[in-house]
């Protein structure tokens, strides 16, 4: 949870610019570590106060993705704000795009307390949800098509909610997003017995990644990308992307089974209703 409601500055300026996220030539011609380019149509990105170590392989360029929404039910809740971007090997933002949507429903007070966007503001400044959803899907498809991994913290939430939004608005969903990097799954797999919470704020602090303004879509997405790079450096995650993606499917399943056992033991859930370990989408 953030310390208090936070809004995304400059939203009114970039909402009217539904441009492609990247020029296709960026992927065709860019070197392994592209020169820093001005962000496209985005809220100001947090400065890399704690840059990731120099990276090679898949960490040299990572996509980042985050949603802020009306709630936690991926089947019924709606997108309010979103961010898709790209980080270079140092964790510097080299491409980015942010959105605000009018979700078409009231934003509950509890959700507003988390991300700072009220129903009134979303209606006044947000763009139609169908347009926003289509653009987010297109941006992510572009990254996957270019072989760039997309980092999403607790990936099944964001990708599943996006899938249901796409279906709701007649947009073809991303049925099997890949390659995906989920720092939550990686952290649990490689530091299983560390005590304490595993929220993005806590995990970012553990890996010395600065997160200013938690629950702002851009801040969360960028911090998650830098955490993924830090995890890769600490635990030597140099395996090919396809292999790492497949490993995360297994790790997520095992983690869900362990959580199910714990919840059953304390009486929180019935054994017939286990935690869903599907990853990266449900």
C-alpha positions in Angstrom: 0.0 0.0 0.0 1.2 3.5 -0.7 1.6 6.1 2.0 -1.3 8.0 0.7 -3.3 8.7 -2.5 -1.1 9.5 -5.5 -2.1 11.0 -8.8 -0.2 10.7 -12.1 0.9 14.2 -13.1 0.5 15.4 -16.6 -2.2 12.9 -17.4 -4.3 15.5 -19.3 -1.4 16.3 -21.6 -0.7 12.8 -22.9 -4.2 11.4 -22.9 -4.9 13.0 -26.2 -2.0 11.3 -27.9 -2.9 7.7 -28.8 0.3 7.0 -30.6 2.1 3.7 -31.2 4.3 2.9 -28.2 7.4 2.5 -30.3 8.6 3.0 -33.8 9.2 -0.5 -35.2 12.7 0.5 -36.3 13.6 0.8 -32.7 13.5 -3.0 -32.4 14.9 -3.7 -35.8 18.0 -1.5 -35.6 18.8 -0.9 -31.9 22.0 -2.4 -30.4 21.9 -4.6 -27.3 21.9 -1.5 -25.1 20.1 1.2 -26.9 20.9 4.9 -26.3 18.6 6.7 -23.9 15.7 8.3 -25.8 13.1 10.6 -24.4 10.0 8.8 -23.0 7.0 8.9 -25.3 3.7 10.2 -23.9 4.3 9.3 -20.3 4.2 10.5 -16.8 7.6 11.4 -15.4 9.5 8.3 -14.6 11.3 7.8 -11.2 15.0 8.4 -11.4 17.1 5.3 -11.1 18.5 6.2 -7.7 19.6 2.6 -7.2 20.5 1.4 -10.7 20.6 -2.3 -11.4 24.1 -3.9 -12.0 25.3 -4.0 -15.6 23.5 -6.9 -17.2 23.8 -9.1 -20.2 21.5 -11.6 -21.9 17.8 -11.1 -21.3 18.4 -8.4 -18.6 20.0 -6.1 -21.1 16.5 -4.9 -22.2 13.3 -5.7 -20.3 9.8 -4.6 -20.8 7.7 -3.5 -17.8 4.0 -3.6 -17.3 1.6 -2.7 -14.5 -2.1 -1.9 -14.0 -3.9 0.0 -11.3 -7.6 -1.0 -11.2 -11.0 -0.8 -9.5 -10.3 -3.8 -7.4 -8.8 -7.3 -7.0 -11.2 -9.5 -9.0 -9.6 -10.1 -12.3 -12.8 -11.2 -13.9 -15.0 -8.2 -13.0 -12.7 -5.3 -12.1 -11.5 -2.7 -14.6 -8.4 -0.9 -15.6 -7.9 2.7 -14.3 -4.3 3.4 -15.1 -1.6 1.4 -16.9 2.1 1.6 -17.9 4.2 -0.3 -20.4 7.8 0.6 -20.9 11.3 -0.7 -21.6 14.4 -0.5 -19.4 18.0 -0.8 -20.5 20.7 -2.8 -18.8 21.2 -0.1 -16.1 17.5 0.1 -15.3 17.1 3.4 -17.2 13.8 4.0 -18.8 14.3 4.2 -22.6 10.7 3.8 -23.8 7.4 4.3 -22.0 3.7 4.9 -22.3 1.1 5.5 -19.6 -2.7 5.5 -19.9 -5.7 6.6 -17.8 -9.0 5.0 -18.7 -12.6 5.8 -17.9 -13.5 2.4 -16.6 -17.2 2.9 -17.1 -18.0 2.0 -13.5 -17.5 3.8 -10.2 -14.1 3.4 -8.6 -14.5 2.2 -5.0 -13.2 4.4 -2.3 -10.8 1.7 -1.3 -9.2 1.5 -4.7 -8.9 5.3 -4.8 -7.1 5.2 -1.5 -4.5 2.9 -3.1 -3.9 4.6 -6.4 -5.4 8.1 -5.9 -7.7 8.2 -9.0 -11.3 9.1 -8.3 -14.3 8.2 -10.3 -14.7 11.9 -11.2 -11.2 12.3 -12.4 -11.3 9.1 -14.5 -14.5 10.3 -16.2 -13.1 13.7 -16.9 -9.5 12.8 -17.9 -9.7 9.1 -18.9 -10.1 7.8 -22.4 -12.6 5.2 -23.4 -11.7 1.8 -21.8 -12.0 0.0 -25.1 -9.4 2.2 -26.7 -7.0 2.0 -23.8 -7.3 -1.7 -23.5 -6.6 -2.2 -27.3 -3.5 0.0 -27.0 -2.1 -1.8 -24.0 -2.6 -5.1 -25.7 -0.9 -3.8 -28.8 2.1 -2.5 -26.9 2.6 -5.8 -25.1 2.3 -7.7 -28.3 5.0 -5.6 -29.8 7.4 -6.4 -27.0 6.7 -10.1 -27.2 7.0 -10.1 -30.9 10.5 -8.5 -30.6 11.6 -11.1 -28.1 11.7 -8.7 -25.2 10.6 -10.2 -21.9 7.9 -8.3 -20.0 8.3 -8.0 -16.2 5.1 -7.9 -14.2 5.1 -8.2 -10.4 2.5 -10.9 -9.6 2.0 -11.4 -13.3 -1.2 -13.5 -13.2 -3.1 -10.6 -11.8 -2.2 -8.0 -14.4 -2.3 -10.4 -17.4 -5.6 -12.0 -16.3 -7.4 -8.7 -15.7 -6.1 -7.4 -19.0 -7.5 -10.6 -20.7 -10.9 -10.1 -19.2 -10.9 -6.4 -20.1 -10.0 -7.3 -23.7 -12.8 -9.8 -23.9 -15.2 -7.2 -22.5 -14.4 -4.7 -25.1 -14.1 -6.9 -28.2 -10.3 -6.8 -28.3 -8.4 -10.1 -29.0 -6.7 -10.9 -25.8 -3.1 -12.1 -25.3 -3.9 -15.8 -24.5 -0.5 -17.0 -23.6 1.9 -14.0 -22.8 5.5 -15.0 -23.2 8.3 -14.5 -22.3 7.3 -13.1 -18.9 9.4 -12.4 -15.8 7.7 -12.3 -12.4 10.0 -11.0 -9.6 7.5 -12.2 -7.0 7.9 -15.8 -8.3 11.6 -15.5 -8.7 12.2 -14.0 -5.2 10.1 -16.8 -3.6 11.9 -19.5 -5.5 15.5 -18.3 -4.8 15.0 -16.9 -1.2 12.2 -19.2 0.0 12.8 -18.9 3.7 13.2 -15.1 4.1 10.7 -13.8 6.6 8.5 -10.9 6.0 6.1 -9.6 3.4 6.7 -10.0 -0.3 4.9 -6.9 -1.5 6.7 -4.9 -4.2 7.6 -2.2 -1.8 9.2 -4.6 0.6 11.0 -6.7 -2.0 12.3 -3.6 -3.8 13.8 -2.3 -0.6 15.4 -5.7 0.0 17.2 -5.5 -3.3 18.1 -1.9 -2.9 15.7 -0.7 -5.6 14.1 2.7 -5.0 10.3 2.8 -5.3 8.8 6.3 -4.9 5.1 6.5 -5.1 4.0 2.9 -4.8 0.7 2.1 -6.6 1.4 4.5 -9.4 1.4 2.3 -12.5 4.6 3.8 -13.9 6.5 3.7 -10.6 5.5 0.1 -9.9 6.3 -1.2 -13.4 9.7 0.4 -13.4 10.6 -0.7 -9.9 9.5 -4.3 -10.8 11.8 -4.2 -13.8 14.8 -3.1 -11.7 14.0 -5.8 -9.1 14.0 -8.4 -11.9 17.4 -7.2 -13.0 18.7 -7.2 -9.4 17.4 -10.8 -8.9 19.1 -11.9 -12.1 22.4 -10.4 -10.9 22.2 -11.9 -7.4 21.2 -15.4 -8.4 22.9 -15.6 -11.8 19.7 -16.1 -13.8 21.5 -16.4 -17.1 19.4 -19.2 -18.5 17.6 -18.6 -21.9 14.3 -16.8 -21.7 12.2 -19.8 -22.8 13.8 -21.9 -20.1 13.3 -19.3 -17.4 9.7 -18.7 -18.4 9.0 -22.5 -18.1 10.8 -22.7 -14.8 8.5 -20.0 -13.4 5.4 -22.0 -14.4 6.7 -24.8 -12.2 7.8 -22.5 -9.3 4.5 -20.7 -9.3 2.6 -24.0 -9.1 4.8 -25.3 -6.2 4.4 -22.0 -4.4 0.6 -22.2 -4.7 0.6 -25.7 -3.4 2.7 -24.7 -0.4 0.4 -21.7 0.3 -2.6 -24.0 0.0 -1.2 -26.4 2.6 -0.6 -23.5 5.0 -4.1 -22.0 4.5 -5.7 -25.4 5.0 -3.7 -25.9 8.2 -4.8 -22.6 9.7 -8.4 -23.1 8.6 -8.5 -20.2 6.1 -9.6 -22.3 3.1 -11.1 -25.7 2.3 -8.8 -28.3 0.8 -11.3 -28.5 -2.1 -10.7 -24.9 -3.0 -6.9 -24.7 -3.4 -4.9 -21.6 -4.4 -4.7 -21.3 -8.2 -1.1 -21.7 -9.2 -1.6 -21.0 -12.9 1.1 -18.7 -14.3 1.5 -16.2 -16.0 -2.3 -15.9 -16.7 -5.4 -17.5 -15.3 
